[in-house]
Amino acid sequence: MTTEEKVIYWVKISNDDLTIAETMLKNKYRLYTGFMCHQAIEKIFKAGYVKLKNETPPYTHHLVRLAELSGFYELFSEEQKVFLSNLNPLNIEARYPDYKERIAKSLTDERCNHIFEQTKDLLQWIKEKILLEK
């Protein structure tokens, strides 16, 4: 698989995760809306990492670390950095029930809509960076 094919792979699954997040949002599965937004951002960072280093991305879910490793973090506005910090705890895949419950209680419809919109905006911004840099 070429580097470009690997980048396309990560971008595609990022897009898929965003579509799933939108479905979760429409159906009021708030916890999974946040989780899928996290996943979409994680995958786009991995696309950026592959593009930058031509290596398999690290096996981590920590968004700030992935943003740093993929070369995006230093380009982010303060608002984008805060968004990442707020999105990072929504990786709930292996969390204990009490943690998931606390996170779920914090996710109102309004907050989920905001997270989804910020995710879409950040994904678009990153895709433009990835596609413009050859």
N, CA, C and O of each residue as an XYZ file, in Angstrom:
536
protein
N       0.847     -1.178      0.000
C       0.000      0.000      0.000
C       0.897      1.247      0.000
O       1.831      1.348      0.795
N       0.608      2.168     -0.878
C       1.395      3.400     -0.945
C       1.015      4.323      0.210
O      -0.003      4.128      0.873
N       1.848      5.323      0.434
C       1.539      6.312      1.471
C       0.206      6.984      1.175
O      -0.618      7.153      2.074
N      -0.008      7.363     -0.060
C      -1.263      8.019     -0.429
C      -2.467      7.117     -0.162
O      -3.495      7.590      0.324
N      -2.355      5.841     -0.471
C      -3.443      4.903     -0.204
C      -3.714      4.782      1.294
O      -4.865      4.669      1.714
N      -2.657      4.806      2.092
C      -2.818      4.748      3.554
C      -3.501      6.009      4.069
O      -4.368      5.932      4.940
N      -3.124      7.153      3.546
C      -3.763      8.412      3.945
C      -5.240      8.371      3.578
O      -6.094      8.737      4.386
N      -5.539      7.928      2.365
C      -6.931      7.827      1.913
C      -7.721      6.882      2.818
O      -8.876      7.156      3.143
N      -7.110      5.782      3.220
C      -7.746      4.830      4.135
C      -8.161      5.526      5.433
O      -9.313      5.417      5.855
N      -7.220      6.245      6.069
C      -7.515      6.904      7.344
C      -8.549      8.014      7.170
O      -9.403      8.200      8.036
N      -8.482      8.743      6.073
C      -9.468      9.810      5.826
C     -10.852      9.191      5.647
O     -11.839      9.709      6.168
N     -10.924      8.082      4.909
C     -12.221      7.431      4.690
C     -12.840      6.972      5.999
O     -14.029      7.201      6.222
N     -12.077      6.337      6.864
C     -12.697      5.864      8.108
C     -12.999      7.032      9.045
O     -13.906      6.936      9.872
N     -12.265      8.113      8.932
C     -12.616      9.329      9.668
C     -13.973      9.848      9.202
O     -14.822     10.207     10.019
N     -14.173      9.885      7.885
C     -15.462     10.304      7.319
C     -16.589      9.375      7.770
O     -17.683      9.829      8.107
N     -16.312      8.076      7.770
C     -17.313      7.105      8.216
C     -17.680      7.341      9.676
O     -18.856      7.302     10.040
N     -16.674      7.587     10.510
C     -16.929      7.844     11.934
C     -17.767      9.101     12.125
O     -18.623      9.143     13.009
N     -17.536     10.120     11.313
C     -18.336     11.339     11.406
C     -19.793     11.056     11.010
O     -20.719     11.580     11.628
N     -19.986     10.236      9.990
C     -21.343      9.861      9.575
C     -22.050      9.102     10.708
O     -23.230      9.330     10.974
N     -21.329      8.216     11.357
C     -21.907      7.478     12.487
C     -22.217      8.438     13.629
O     -23.262      8.315     14.270
N     -21.330      9.388     13.893
C     -21.580     10.388     14.939
C     -22.864     11.155     14.650
O     -23.654     11.418     15.556
N     -23.067     11.512     13.385
C     -24.271     12.241     13.003
C     -25.520     11.396     13.239
O     -26.539     11.903     13.708
N     -25.439     10.120     12.915
C     -26.556      9.204     13.161
C     -26.839      9.089     14.655
O     -27.995      9.111     15.075
N     -25.797      8.967     15.443
C     -25.957      8.882     16.893
C     -26.584     10.172     17.439
O     -27.446     10.129     18.317
N     -26.146     11.305     16.914
C     -26.678     12.594     17.336
C     -28.175     12.690     17.032
O     -28.963     13.092     17.888
N     -28.556     12.324     15.824
C     -29.970     12.389     15.418
C     -30.845     11.487     16.273
O     -32.013     11.790     16.517
N     -30.278     10.385     16.724
C     -31.030      9.418     17.523
C     -30.824      9.594     19.025
O     -31.264      8.768     19.825
N     -30.152     10.678     19.392
C     -29.952     11.067     20.793
C     -29.151     10.057     21.619
O     -29.380      9.893     22.818
N     -28.214      9.388     20.956
C     -27.244      8.555     21.667
C     -26.036      9.439     21.967
O     -25.015      9.382     21.282
N     -26.178     10.248     23.000
C     -25.199     11.301     23.272
C     -23.797     10.756     23.556
O     -22.808     11.264     23.027
N     -23.721      9.723     24.393
C     -22.408      9.182     24.748
C     -21.663      8.720     23.495
O     -20.456      8.925     23.365
N     -22.393      8.102     22.587
C     -21.760      7.576     21.384
C     -21.558      8.651     20.320
O     -20.725      8.491     19.427
N     -22.303      9.727     20.408
C     -22.017     10.882     19.547
C     -20.623     11.403     19.876
O     -19.792     11.599     18.989
N     -20.384     11.622     21.159
C     -19.070     12.108     21.591
C     -17.958     11.136     21.243
O     -16.896     11.538     20.769
N     -18.206      9.856     21.480
C     -17.201      8.833     21.191
C     -16.847      8.818     19.707
O     -15.671      8.761     19.349
N     -17.860      8.871     18.845
C     -17.590      8.809     17.412
C     -16.935     10.093     16.896
O     -16.155     10.051     15.945
N     -17.248     11.224     17.514
C     -16.526     12.462     17.162
C     -15.053     12.310     17.526
O     -14.172     12.697     16.758
N     -14.795     11.747     18.699
C     -13.406     11.481     19.108
C     -12.727     10.586     18.078
O     -11.601     10.852     17.657
N     -13.412      9.533     17.679
C     -12.840      8.594     16.715
C     -12.551      9.257     15.372
O     -11.515      8.998     14.760
N     -13.455     10.103     14.918
C     -13.252     10.787     13.636
C     -12.000     11.659     13.675
O     -11.214     11.668     12.729
N     -11.820     12.388     14.770
C     -10.636     13.239     14.905
C      -9.382     12.382     15.036
O      -8.350     12.689     14.438
N      -9.471     11.318     15.810
C      -8.316     10.421     15.970
C      -7.852      9.897     14.618
O      -6.652      9.888     14.341
N      -8.777      9.462     13.774
C      -8.413      8.873     12.481
C      -7.817      9.909     11.534
O      -6.914      9.591     10.760
N      -8.313     11.148     11.588
C      -7.757     12.162     10.693
C      -6.340     12.528     11.135
O      -5.487     12.824     10.299
N      -6.086     12.507     12.441
C      -4.715     12.727     12.919
C      -3.801     11.603     12.445
O      -2.640     11.837     12.109
N      -4.323     10.400     12.420
C      -3.520      9.266     11.954
C      -3.239      9.398     10.457
O      -2.163      9.016      9.998
N      -4.186      9.931      9.698
C      -3.933     10.222      8.277
C      -2.801     11.232      8.155
O      -1.903     11.069      7.329
N      -2.843     12.268      8.973
C      -1.784     13.282      8.955
C      -0.437     12.711      9.349
O       0.589     13.087      8.783
N      -0.434     11.813     10.305
C       0.802     11.177     10.752
C       1.424     10.370      9.614
O       2.624     10.464      9.355
N       0.590      9.574      8.937
C       1.078      8.768      7.807
C       1.641      9.683      6.724
O       2.702      9.412      6.161
N       0.927     10.762      6.439
C       1.373     11.706      5.400
C       2.721     12.323      5.766
O       3.607     12.451      4.921
N       2.864     12.703      7.039
C       4.076     13.368      7.508
C       5.272     12.421      7.604
O       6.381     12.775      7.204
N       5.047     11.226      8.130
C       6.170     10.342      8.467
C       6.258      9.068      7.633
O       7.252      8.346      7.712
N       5.231      8.786      6.836
C       5.197      7.552      6.060
C       5.453      6.331      6.946
O       6.196      5.420      6.581
N       4.819      6.339      8.113
C       4.925      5.230      9.069
C       3.532      4.892      9.585
O       2.601      5.690      9.469
N       3.405      3.704     10.154
C       2.161      3.332     10.821
C       1.964      4.259     12.013
O       2.895      4.469     12.790
N       0.774      4.811     12.167
C       0.545      5.719     13.294
C       0.650      4.989     14.632
O       0.444      3.777     14.701
N       0.966      5.719     15.680
C       1.084      5.076     16.994
C      -0.265      4.555     17.486
O      -1.319      5.086     17.134
N      -0.212      3.520     18.295
C      -1.414      2.921     18.864
C      -1.796      3.690     20.127
O      -1.590      3.224     21.247
N      -2.347      4.858     19.918
C      -2.816      5.677     21.023
C      -4.121      6.342     20.626
O      -4.408      6.545     19.446
N      -4.903      6.675     21.645
C      -6.165      7.380     21.417
C      -6.091      8.806     21.948
O      -7.080      9.539     21.906
N      -4.936      9.197     22.442
C      -4.781     10.520     23.061
C      -4.678     11.575     21.968
O      -3.677     11.661     21.257
N      -5.728     12.371     21.847
C      -5.835     13.303     20.725
C      -4.757     14.376     20.718
O      -4.219     14.697     19.658
N      -4.432     14.930     21.865
C      -3.404     15.980     21.898
C      -2.068     15.396     21.451
O      -1.339     16.019     20.678
N      -1.753     14.215     21.931
C      -0.488     13.570     21.535
C      -0.483     13.283     20.027
O       0.517     13.536     19.355
N      -1.575     12.767     19.501
C      -1.645     12.502     18.063
C      -1.536     13.787     17.252
O      -0.899     13.809     16.199
N      -2.160     14.863     17.746
C      -2.064     16.152     17.051
C      -0.624     16.640     17.031
O      -0.161     17.183     16.028
N       0.082     16.448     18.135
C       1.493     16.851     18.191
C       2.335     16.018     17.226
O       3.138     16.558     16.465
N       2.145     14.706     17.264
C       2.934     13.805     16.426
C       2.655     13.984     14.937
O       3.535     13.762     14.106
N       1.443     14.382     14.606
C       1.081     14.544     13.197
C       1.371     15.957     12.682
O       1.132     16.251     11.511
N       1.882     16.824     13.547
C       2.294     18.154     13.121
C       1.191     19.193     13.086
O       1.402     20.290     12.569
N       0.021     18.880     13.621
C      -1.089     19.828     13.585
C      -1.153     20.745     14.798
O      -1.542     21.907     14.684
N      -0.773     20.228     15.951
C      -1.020     20.952     17.201
C      -0.445     22.362     17.182
O      -1.094     23.308     17.629
N       0.747     22.501     16.675
C       1.387     23.828     16.651
C       0.664     24.797     15.721
O       0.848     26.009     15.833
N      -0.144     24.290     14.820
C      -0.901     25.131     13.889
C      -2.272     25.519     14.425
O      -2.926     26.405     13.875
N      -2.706     24.865     15.486
C      -4.049     25.079     16.016
C      -4.195     26.408     16.725
O      -3.254     26.931     17.321
N      -5.405     26.939     16.642
C      -5.773     28.102     17.447
C      -5.965     27.638     18.893
O      -6.025     26.440     19.169
N      -6.056     28.580     19.787
C      -6.310     28.238     21.188
C      -7.661     27.523     21.317
O      -7.799     26.587     22.105
N      -8.640     27.961     20.553
C      -9.965     27.335     20.584
C      -9.896     25.872     20.154
O     -10.543     25.018     20.760
N      -9.118     25.579     19.116
C      -8.974     24.199     18.658
C      -8.263     23.343     19.713
O      -8.612     22.178     19.904
N      -7.282     23.911     20.387
C      -6.576     23.177     21.449
C      -7.513     22.868     22.608
O      -7.482     21.767     23.157
N      -8.337     23.825     22.979
C      -9.302     23.602     24.062
C     -10.302     22.526     23.642
O     -10.648     21.653     24.437
N     -10.761     22.589     22.403
C     -11.700     21.583     21.908
C     -11.096     20.184     22.023
O     -11.765     19.260     22.485
N      -9.853     20.022     21.615
C      -9.197     18.711     21.716
C      -9.144     18.227     23.154
O      -9.419     17.061     23.436
N      -8.792     19.119     24.056
C      -8.726     18.752     25.467
C     -10.090     18.312     25.991
O     -10.177     17.406     26.820
N     -11.147     18.949     25.512
C     -12.499     18.578     25.936
C     -13.001     17.305     25.262
O     -13.806     16.571     25.837
N     -12.534     17.047     24.062
C     -12.953     15.857     23.324
C     -12.212     14.607     23.791
O     -12.761     13.507     23.737
N     -10.997     14.764     24.237
C     -10.145     13.631     24.590
C     -10.800     12.639     25.562
O     -10.694     11.433     25.343
N     -11.471     13.099     26.625
C     -12.072     12.130     27.567
C     -13.265     11.360     27.003
O     -13.757     10.441     27.657
N     -13.738     11.707     25.818
C     -14.908     11.038     25.259
C     -14.569      9.720     24.578
O     -15.448      9.074     24.008
N     -13.309      9.316     24.632
C     -12.925      7.986     24.159
C     -13.325      6.995     25.248
O     -12.527      6.682     26.131
N     -14.542      6.511     25.185
C     -15.148      5.759     26.277
C     -15.116      4.248     26.061
O     -15.707      3.507     26.846
N     -14.455      3.788     25.042
C     -14.511      2.380     24.656
C     -14.207      1.429     25.816
O     -14.927      0.450     26.012
N     -13.172      1.699     26.571
C     -12.752      0.765     27.622
C     -12.928      1.359     29.015
O     -12.248      0.940     29.951
N     -13.806      2.304     29.166
C     -13.995      2.971     30.452
C     -14.910      2.149     31.364
O     -15.750      1.373     30.910
N     -14.714      2.350     32.644
C     -15.550      1.687     33.636
C     -16.934      2.329     33.672
O     -17.088      3.499     33.321
N     -17.949      1.558     34.100
C     -19.330      2.053     34.060
C     -19.546      3.389     34.772
O     -20.270      4.240     34.255
N     -18.944      3.596     35.935
C     -19.171      4.854     36.652
C     -18.598      6.043     35.884
O     -19.169      7.133     35.911
N     -17.476      5.838     35.201
C     -16.883      6.906     34.382
C     -17.795      7.213     33.195
O     -18.059      8.376     32.890
N     -18.269      6.171     32.535
C     -19.165      6.360     31.394
C     -20.433      7.092     31.816
O     -20.939      7.942     31.084
N     -20.943      6.761     32.995
C     -22.156      7.412     33.485
C     -21.925      8.905     33.729
O     -22.768      9.733     33.383
N     -20.775      9.246     34.328
C     -20.448     10.667     34.559
C     -20.320     11.416     33.245
O     -20.831     12.527     33.111
N     -19.648     10.823     32.283
C     -19.497     11.454     30.968
C     -20.862     11.625     30.317
O     -21.168     12.692     29.785
N     -21.680     10.584     30.357
C     -23.005     10.634     29.725
C     -23.848     11.757     30.317
O     -24.553     12.447     29.580
N     -23.790     11.953     31.626
C     -24.569     13.005     32.272
C     -24.126     14.399     31.829
O     -24.918     15.341     31.855
N     -22.875     14.529     31.426
C     -22.365     15.842     31.004
C     -22.728     16.171     29.555
O     -22.542     17.304     29.112
N     -23.240     15.198     28.827
C     -23.503     15.374     27.400
C     -24.974     15.703     27.144
O     -25.796     14.811     26.934
N     -25.281     16.967     27.165
C     -26.624     17.432     26.825
C     -26.782     17.441     25.306
O     -25.802     17.309     24.572
N     -28.011     17.596     24.844
C     -28.241     17.733     23.405
C     -27.444     18.918     22.854
O     -26.808     18.816     21.806
N     -27.488     20.029     23.567
C     -26.778     21.227     23.118
C     -25.266     20.988     23.033
O     -24.623     21.377     22.058
N     -24.714     20.352     24.052
C     -23.272     20.085     24.039
C     -22.909     19.127     22.905
O     -21.899     19.321     22.230
N     -23.719     18.106     22.696
C     -23.438     17.152     21.608
C     -23.499     17.830     20.243
O     -22.667     17.563     19.376
N     -24.478     18.700     20.054
C     -24.548     19.450     18.794
C     -23.303     20.296     18.602
O     -22.753     20.364     17.504
N     -22.867     20.934     19.661
C     -21.670     21.779     19.589
C     -20.427     20.934     19.285
O     -19.608     21.308     18.446
N     -20.292     19.805     19.963
C     -19.157     18.904     19.720
C     -19.165     18.436     18.267
O     -18.122     18.412     17.613
N     -20.330     18.067     17.768
C     -20.425     17.583     16.397
C     -20.015     18.679     15.406
O     -19.251     18.421     14.476
N     -20.515     19.884     15.604
C     -20.175     20.993     14.702
C     -18.681     21.327     14.766
O     -18.053     21.571     13.735
N     -18.122     21.336     15.959
C     -16.684     21.595     16.094
C     -15.865     20.483     15.442
O     -14.825     20.744     14.837
N     -16.336     19.252     15.566
C     -15.651     18.121     14.936
C     -15.652     18.283     13.416
O     -14.620     18.121     12.766
N     -16.822     18.603     12.858
C     -16.903     18.818     11.402
C     -15.942     19.918     10.958
O     -15.230     19.762      9.966
N     -15.923     21.018     11.686
C     -15.051     22.143     11.330
C     -13.581     21.756     11.390
O     -12.809     22.072     10.484
N     -13.199     21.069     12.463
C     -11.794     20.683     12.613
C     -11.400     19.662     11.551
O     -10.305     19.738     10.994
N     -12.278     18.715     11.272
C     -11.984     17.732     10.223
C     -11.765     18.413      8.878
O     -10.828     18.077      8.154
N     -12.619     19.358      8.546
C     -12.478     20.064      7.273
C     -11.150     20.812      7.223
O     -10.451     20.780      6.210
N     -10.811     21.472      8.301
C      -9.562     22.233      8.386
C      -8.354     21.305      8.186
O      -7.422     21.628      7.450
N      -8.391     20.159      8.851
C      -7.269     19.212      8.748
C      -7.208     18.599      7.353
O      -6.123     18.465      6.787
N      -8.347     18.226      6.795
C      -8.361     17.660      5.436
C      -7.755     18.636      4.426
O      -7.012     18.238      3.529
N      -8.077     19.894      4.584
C      -7.481     20.897      3.677
C      -5.977     20.919      3.831
O      -5.256     21.017      2.838
N      -5.490     20.831      5.053
C      -4.030     20.816      5.287
C      -3.406     19.577      4.665
O      -2.367     19.666      4.011
N      -4.029     18.429      4.861
C      -3.483     17.178      4.329
C      -3.484     17.193      2.812
O      -2.499     16.804      2.185
N      -4.573     17.636      2.221
C      -4.702     17.590      0.758
C      -3.851     18.655      0.072
O      -3.434     18.465     -1.071
N      -3.588     19.763      0.745
C      -2.795     20.831      0.130
C      -1.297     20.550      0.191
O      -0.535     21.036     -0.645
N      -0.884     19.776      1.169
C       0.545     19.472      1.329
C       0.875     18.192      0.614
O       0.436     17.114      1.012
N       1.635     18.308     -0.422
C       2.014     17.119     -1.216
C       3.420     16.688     -0.859
O       3.926     15.712     -1.412
